[in-house]
Amino acid sequence: MEDLHDIALTVNGVHRTARVPARRLLSDLLRHDLGLTGTHVGCEHGVCGCCTVLMDGDPVRSCLTFAVTAAGHAVTTVEGLAAPDGTPSPVQRAFRECHGLQCGFCTPGFLCTVTALLRETPRPTEDEVLEGISGNLCRCTGYQNIVKSVHRAAELLAESGGEA
Amino acid sequence: MGTRVFGEPVKRREDARLLTGRGRYLDDLGRDALAAAFVRSPHAHARIVDVDVSGALDVDGLVAVYTWEDLPGRVGEPLPLLIPHPALTHGRTGYPLARDVVRHVGEPVVMVVARDRYLAEDAAERIRVEYEPLPAVVGIENAERAEHLVHDDVPGNVGAVLHQETGDAAAAIDAAPHKLEFRLSIERSASTPLEGRGVYARWDADDGSLRVYSSTQASTSVRAAIAARLGLPNGKVEVVAPDVGGGFGVKIVHPWPEEVLVPWAARLLDREIKWTEDRREHFVAAAHERGQLQDVRVGFDDAGRVLGLDVRILHDHGAYTPYGIIIPIVTSTQLLGPYKIGAYRAEVVSLYTNTLIVTPYRGAGRPQGVFCMERTMDRIARHLGLDRADVRAANFIRPDEFPYDQGLTFQDGRPLIYDSGDYPELLRKARELIGWDGFEAEREAAARRGRRIGIGLGVYVEGTGVGPYEGGHVEIDTAGRVHVSTGLTSQGQGHETVFAQIAAAELGVPIRDVHVTTGDTRRFGYAVGTFASRAAVMSGNAIALACRKVREKALRIAGEALEADPRDLEITDGAVHVRGDLSASVPLRTVAVLSNPLRYAFDDETAAATQFAVDRPPTEPPVAEGDEPGLEGRGYYSPVRSTFAAGAHAAIVETDPDTAEIAILRYAVVHDCGRLVNPMVVEGQIHGGVAQGVGGALYERMVYDESGQLVNASFMDFLMPYATEIPRIETDHLETPSPLNPLGIKGAGEAGVIPVSAVIAAAVEDAEGLRVEAMPLSPDALYELRERASGEPGLRVREAPRDGGTETGGQFAVGLSGALPPSERGR
């Protein structure tokens, strides 16, 4: 039997605990232990960005992060992006408005990445948008409408006073 | 009719769940299921000497280990050859688990089932398979040389030899005033959806039935395959395609070994089992495409009109042929594109290699065919000193020549007859959009600033909406909800939205009342699948036909209730009323109640409906002969032949004189897929297709070494484009309705990808003045081409580019970031 470690962390604002082996990935903890399957795994080697979540507000690859190292941190997944009353975030709204998703598999990673990007850079230039999402692969959209979505999200954020 | 929804950019109805993490993809299901993992061959070709599982047996959580010897009866038989063809004289398929011999790296040898995936992989790692390596056949030329064989009983490694012929091409070429002869090559790429394959099965022992979820493009056929292999009636097997994270062709193959093995083991163990493919498995154990060598001979006149074309295509189909020879059939027929070719002959030799199977990837053989034809058009233009667009125009089928019979047999076994189109107009729009006619001035201006740019274009025709059929079912319930189902599956194309638009328009109901289900055999049992840009054409029309039946029935029932002639009735906003008079109306939910003579008042609607009830005469049965209870209808659409969409793409590229880096400055698409159901969705399909095309043109290749190892089997080494690699795509539309189907639509799913390699090749060739004959074109390949050209003047298609100024590096560094700054765009 493997050694198990007790961990406690905050996920989408909720205190969670789990007993996990040292090798268990954060992506597996979220998906299979906590049932938050919105975080997707596309490559398991940190290149595609589908599994991107926010740890203390910064984007991380949950497939390259051991669950035990998330102990004591605050993790936000796609399930936690909307307002508590369920109102979609400006980033989520913009992706729908601009047709920034097709199959939707890479989308949670993009949403988390863009949420962090716009927090750092509320009105990004075209190049800053391209650079900002250049760690996430999408095979469906050709990115054009994702880029458009990011600009639109920036507009919506500005209108709403900057609350992502 | 209600609010206009057909043809509008209606926002997608699937997005709400996909944007909030509430999508349900394969690995999101079956949280408590056991996990399967596979021991796969590390050799491209080897004999299995021994499998020793003893090391795995003490792994905690291990449940079962299976090899081929464990598979009973039909479960262990070779997988089916889905699409036989008379030319495929030596079709071969693999076993679900390898029996005696493995023929590509990644072939499954042992299946392990354990409590979770970590443990299943622990066990798999401890299984020792002893192999006796055999010589591997890698690469098309080695396959053709046949010094070694992939299958002992397939001489020359030749699976199929296929001929296509109209007229006497050899004689036409011999008699032509001009002739050219050359070889083209296209490398392998792959669909590479971000979600890999996956299967989850649960057996209900009490009911003797199986439910299987698969990340598939063809759930009904997966059901038929599982039922046949497991000896179950179709009715005891349900297959559901949940949310699918992209397909692009690879998920049309069925049954995969895992689709047989996981359900089989689930029944045997009476436990839920799930297998989720990982990325490396997807590279080595799913499927690839592209991969051809083409030897071209062409004869033409002074205007560039093609008098005779002879193409010999060497096609690499990998280790097995489960999907037949669809790809080279498509290549060799769609190669003709929008052109009238005097006489044509194609010979396809489809070859075995010890590499992964080759099955359709978006475009499915068309990109290779278009590459061949469009490179040929450019060669002709250069040879004659004519404008490349003019040479194409000289060969076009004219708008008044439809239907146009190309004289060949298409992939659906039907004559290759184009239904409609306007190719000169496509070309005109593309020239205008990209600025073709003013480009020489632009080139000069760029050269003066030390920059090297080039322009290229490509025109294609795409057979879409192949048969044999799709069906649709529509039911309006007593709450007024409209339930639409069709058997084909969805992988991101927006079917829930597009089919709802069609149903809403046909029925005159608000789109919010329409609920669409796809790819679920519990809802619709007969279907073909989502491929060949066929979903909108096939299921769209089937759903429209089903809606028309329901509408007719609704008008008849409402006519009785309103004492009106059904011909005077129409449906607006979900209520039937007399045309021009909204005061006398009956909602469809009430019509649904009236359609069923059994009226237990479970809800207010049923109770309320009694006021409308028209009693049938006591001498007649409550359900009239030929009628059925319920407000529902089923329709099938089965076309005589395919529709033919078309498009013209053009691009401007810049090449770095020093680093040979290639940047796409502009990319323009004009396309015609008949009537548009949802222009936003169609444009999204185009964008995605072009991006995959750019990947294939500049970045993506499967790098096999001589021993058959795929050395770039990861996203670190297989270069899929990020946002920084994809140019902004400028689009324009043309709508030439198809006369073949009720909605006048043609397919759009694959359009974007088809001509991209041809267009980029043409533009790079134009920028460099060097002949481009192979794709993809990486900087090192372009550098090598420059080196070769310095000793081989024949590779030069025009004088060396004049780069003007000398300070080029800094200029280009801007372009390298993936896009020029806005001030540099659109020049």
Interface residues (C-beta under 8 A of the other chain):
Chain A: M1 E2 P21 R23 R24 R31 H32 G35 L36 T37 G38 T39 H40 V41 G42 C43 E44 H45 V47 C48 C50 T77 V78 E79 L81 A82 P88 Q92 F95 R96 E97 H99 L101 Q102 C103 G104 F105 C106 T107 P108 L111 E126 D127 V129 L130 E131 I133 S134 G135 N136 L137 C138 R139 C140 T141 G142 Y143 Q144 N145 I146 V147
Chain B: K11 R12 E14 D15 A16 L18 L19 T20 G21 R22 G23 R24 Y25 D27 D28 R31 D60 D116 Y118 T192 P193 L194 E195 D243 V244 G245 G246 F248 D278 R279 Q491 G492 Q493 G494 M680 V681 E683 G684 I686 H687 G688 G689 V690 A691 Q692 S714 F715 M716 M720 Y722 A723 T724 I726 R728 I729 G752 S817 G818 A819 P821 P822
